Amino acid sequence: MNKNYHHKSVLTKESIENLITDKNGIYIDATFGGGGHSYAILNSLNKGAKLISLDQDKESVNMNCIKDKRLHLFHSNFIKIRNILNKKNIKKVSGILVDLGMSSYQLDNIERGFSNQSNCILDMRMNKESTYSAKNVINESSKEKLFFIFKEYGEFKNAKKISYKIIEARSKNKILFSSDLVNIFFIKGTFKKRKKFLSRLFQSIRIEVNDEINALKNFLVESSKILFPKGRIAVISYHSIEDRITKYFFKKGILKEKIFKPLPFRMIHKKVIKPSFQEIINNPRSRSARLRIAEKI
Ligand SMILES: C[S@@+](CC[C@H](N)C(=O)[O-])C[C@H]1O[C@@H](n2cnc3c(N)ncnc32)[C@H](O)[C@@H]1O
């Protein structure tokens, strides 16, 4: 693992302890990032086991590869998990971990354009090979699309007003940098209120750029097909939209306006697992993490 990589894995003990049911099994880490969870999974497995890890960010894959014969690391979106398993001639797996959102590397690397705190080019692509960036979202989306993004992904009550402000601003000048976007909005009130507004604004654009909601929904359905009965899935999410989708699918089989029958999963813990006070002190970025674990029926 790259020691300079500063992503601190979240809820590692809680997720790995609950995930591993067969130390000789095949596991998937769908969001490799800095490799911390993959490393912990490998440490819990026996010699003959296998770990398939993937990340849609090529830089993460290239920088953080772990030297271990049991690890098979791919640059891929997790929605293509079936293709990867086919390549490796694998039909079913014992466990799947998915740790959603961004890594600290992505967030802190100004060139990647995720941050609302430093002035950077509006990018936010996790997969740099994609041609759709935050710049396209902000400058080219129709007002209906912007409204949808801010309402659905930012959960803003004033999504219409936000969309209009962007359309008005971009009619004068292209919005290319995060500061251009931030300066459109004058938020009355405290520093905390402004920070919350900006992080939701940027989050909603990031979700759109990376098609995160559709990817999660499709991946959950795929997971239910590739897990052995009693195999487990652990999902770590960082905002209520992802957590809600996961919870309803695990609890009630509801996803994409459909009810999946028979119920694909059984929840292992009734309550969502949150980071401990100590973990939040050591890693403030973990504070919004929510872990849900389910077992394939
Ligand atoms: C929170 S980080 C994962 C950190 C990792 N668990 C660790 O311990 O270092 C999330 C990672 O998921 C990746 N990612 C997000 N959506 C993805 C998708 N649809 N397919 C593949 N990777 C994805 C991001 O590129 C990012 O590197």
The ligand as an SDF file (V2000), in Angstrom:
LIG
                    3D

 27 29  0  0  0  0  0  0  0  0999 V2000
  -14.5770    6.2560    0.3110 C   0  0  0  0  0  0  0  0  0  0  0  0
  -13.5150    5.7810   -0.9970 S   0  0  0  0  0  0  0  0  0  0  0  0
  -13.0970    4.1210   -0.6210 C   0  0  0  0  0  0  0  0  0  0  0  0
  -11.9970    4.0010    0.3610 C   0  0  0  0  0  0  0  0  0  0  0  0
  -11.5420    2.5790    0.6260 C   0  0  0  0  0  0  0  0  0  0  0  0
  -12.5800    1.7690    1.1640 N   0  0  0  0  0  0  0  0  0  0  0  0
  -10.3250    2.5630    1.5320 C   0  0  0  0  0  0  0  0  0  0  0  0
  -10.3380    1.8690    2.5410 O   0  0  0  0  0  0  0  0  0  0  0  0
   -9.3570    3.2540    1.2130 O   0  0  0  0  0  0  0  0  0  0  0  0
  -14.6060    5.5510   -2.3300 C   0  0  0  0  0  0  0  0  0  0  0  0
  -13.9550    5.0710   -3.6020 C   0  0  0  0  0  0  0  0  0  0  0  0
  -14.9850    4.5010   -4.3810 O   0  0  0  0  0  0  0  0  0  0  0  0
  -14.7410    4.7710   -5.7150 C   0  0  0  0  0  0  0  0  0  0  0  0
  -16.0260    4.6520   -6.4160 N   0  0  0  0  0  0  0  0  0  0  0  0
  -17.1350    5.3990   -6.2250 C   0  0  0  0  0  0  0  0  0  0  0  0
  -18.1210    4.9820   -7.0350 N   0  0  0  0  0  0  0  0  0  0  0  0
  -17.6280    3.9130   -7.7220 C   0  0  0  0  0  0  0  0  0  0  0  0
  -18.1700    3.0560   -8.7330 C   0  0  0  0  0  0  0  0  0  0  0  0
  -19.4200    3.2210   -9.1900 N   0  0  0  0  0  0  0  0  0  0  0  0
  -17.3830    2.0670   -9.2160 N   0  0  0  0  0  0  0  0  0  0  0  0
  -16.1160    1.9100   -8.7670 C   0  0  0  0  0  0  0  0  0  0  0  0
  -15.5400    2.7100   -7.8560 N   0  0  0  0  0  0  0  0  0  0  0  0
  -16.2870    3.7080   -7.3320 C   0  0  0  0  0  0  0  0  0  0  0  0
  -14.1520    6.1590   -5.7230 C   0  0  0  0  0  0  0  0  0  0  0  0
  -13.3990    6.3840   -6.8850 O   0  0  0  0  0  0  0  0  0  0  0  0
  -13.3140    6.1520   -4.4540 C   0  0  0  0  0  0  0  0  0  0  0  0
  -11.9770    5.8180   -4.7200 O   0  0  0  0  0  0  0  0  0  0  0  0
  1  2  1  0
  2  3  1  0
  2 10  1  0
  3  4  1  0
  4  5  1  0
  5  6  1  0
  5  7  1  0
  7  8  2  0
  7  9  1  0
 10 11  1  0
 11 12  1  0
 11 26  1  0
 12 13  1  0
 13 14  1  0
 13 24  1  0
 14 15  1  0
 14 23  1  0
 15 16  2  0
 16 17  1  0
 17 18  1  0
 17 23  2  0
 18 19  1  0
 18 20  2  0
 20 21  1  0
 21 22  2  0
 22 23  1  0
 24 25  1  0
 24 26  1  0
 26 27  1  0
M  CHG  2   2   1   9  -1
M  END
$$$$
